[in-house]
């Protein structure tokens, strides 16, 4: 029987990377022109694989709208193979829901044209998420193709047979943590192993002797896959001629121009039982450690912060509010949300969100983030207005100023929130603007207090009044400008249930609440204390924390570490023979910011002398394209002062401390981290990943050579033993490392480098991240191991602000205080509440954080029964039960 060689024409299309977007855009227009012409002129040309992403069609037709008919015909005839995704994302650096929306939108876009390729396509993601098998199965895909994460990888063709993650073959079974299993297809010789096939005899003989041997080294069957293309590769126009020649030269093989559907069908029929199984996330754990590309998690950290902001806005604020408002309006903004999601997803390709492109690319990303965020804010405000107008506030006094707080997270949440309350207004029609401003500024206001819907006084900070300009945009008439007087309120919201609201009011009082209690136990010695923690701030700005629940004491928290970086946007490289600079022992300035019964804030100012850059040799080595591993540049001897200001916030009855660090970075070629030594003896830790709290080893494999071991996270990383543990949470700070000697959690705040890296010299001065930065993160403590899930939920909830809106006293169909959906499950993490893509069913989604089964109960307050959905939100035959399997991703729907 002849061996069969399947040649698939494609071009891996990085939408933006080493050139600005429009440079790549114009080339994709040329590519599509050539492909469509080839389809028309060469009947032997089987098809072209459009890289698994439908956005290429939009990009092409934006310039060539007249080609829509030709595109449709090519897809209908099976000559252009599309989908299943909207873009090729970096799956580790975008949220769980963003990964799903990429599939949902890709499915919807594919259906406009024709059938999608039934293959999860991850040719160049920088590692692969562990829940891929379960996610693919829940999206009706039973195979995934990928280029990284498992040896053999790239062009090295190496096999390490004694390591966990090594596959002997390019075909393997891939099993997720929940037990879901799919066929895994590794591009063992990269997705260019059949690129530029010669159509001339001598060259073809040499080409095929080499390429066939390389493919056969890893193939488990007689079906050999040749990928005819690579990054931004023009279509090979004489491909069918080259294939005909190969059939003449190698009669023992059958060479065919093919596609993934046909190849996978034949492969499955002959797949031997002996192929191996790989488990969970695939991040090249068994390699030398240099090319995991995990340091992209800290390249241009401002992009990651923007991304987290927009994801939280769309997923956790706008969509839940819009879903709740649908009960009142029977209207849900599907089209507007799709528009916002597409804008956001356009920032999620691996060379975009990873921050590893030229400066022009990342400049263009910021407007996309801003636009998507503004759409989310607009839709959230619309939904908030509809909801608060329907909340009954008649229980408040006539002279009060009601407002409603919404918890749109899927977790019980305690946090201090702020609300700006308008107490007096003067429209422009009543006078001259500056005179109205002066009139309001001079008017006296009474003493105020805040009460809840039960009439209980709530402790709150009420600011002095301010007057400012504002305007309304009515739906039925012209804009209405005005001057108004406001006060800002800070109040603690305690144990507010998931997906709930609670009404409050600002009202006059003759006896303001006294605020004598304090959490600053000893101002002179800088000690903060509540029921859960005792925190001592040392003279160098580090913290000593006593966790009262476990009795465990932690020392030297908030140690600042600065290290030189002569690597690039992809990979961190510390200069040889240098040691990190630490804030330990340096004097810090400590001052009290706030001292209230429900909150204490202390500012720590630390100053470090930091080298201003690498020495000049680095630029020479970059221009000469010296491999970063072999560079000799050191840090400059010229020092500058770096001032780091951190505000520590302790809230009443909370075991979590929150931090906000600000700095003005004027240094280049360096990395800044916050260190949290745990002192806990354990070999593993846990981190938040895609629909998974993943357990990772603290130490590297024996083949690892990189001195560092960077890892991805989203909301938190935790180290614990059976008696106690520490969880470090973050907002948009996606890189951490465990320093195994002390099991210190090292959280990267900033990494500043001057070149893109990879295959040439691409200077990126804006990746030095010069300027002002603000970082938000926190640390939480727990006792026995099972309690860690509570800290995880607090970390998720901390990323989602309360939504607050002022209203009037009025009747309404909604109670002043109520819960829309209840979620009960100790280890269940909620990722979405939204309306279904296909109908107006309410959709709630989440996952089991634990490796053990648990109970979960999700119920709508109005009592509708639920049913099971997959990730494409298609109804499933299985019944919803309260039993949740280990690592299960669960989506349920409620008809409305």
Secondary structure by P-SEA (a helix, b strand, c coil): cbbbbbbbbbbbccccccccaaaaaaaaaaaaaaaaaaaaccccccccccccccaaaaaaaaccccaaaaaaaaaaaccccccccccccccccccaaaaaaaaaaaaaaaaaccccccccccccccccccaaaaaaaaacccbbbbccccccccccccccccccccccccbbbbbcccccccbbbbccccccccccccccaaaaaaaaaaaaaaaaacccccbbbbbccccccccccaaaaaaaaaaaacccbbbbbccaaaaaaaaaacccccbbbbccccccccccccccccccccccaaaaaaaaaaaaaacccaaaaaaaacccccccaaaaaaaaaaaaaaacccccccccccaaaaaaaaaaaaaaaaaaaaaaaaaaaaaaaacccccccccbbbbbbbcccccccbbbbbbbbbccccccccccaaaaaaaaaaccccbbbbbcccccccbbbbccbbbbbbcccccccccccccbbbbbbbbbbccccccbbbbbbbbbbcccccccccccccccccccccccbbbbbccccbbbbbcccccccccccbbbbbbbbccccccccccccbbbbbccccbbbbbbccccccbbbbbbbbbbbccccccaaaaaaaaacccccccccccccbbbbbbbbbbbbbcccccbbbbbbbbbcccccbbbbbbbbcccccccccccccccbbbbbcccccccccccccccccccccccccccbbbbbbccccbbbbcccccccccccccccccccccccccccccccccbbbbbccccccccccaaaaaaaaaaaaabbbbbbbbccccccccccccccccccccccccccccccccccccccccccccbbbbbbbbbccbbbbbbbcccccccccccccccccbbbbbbbbcc
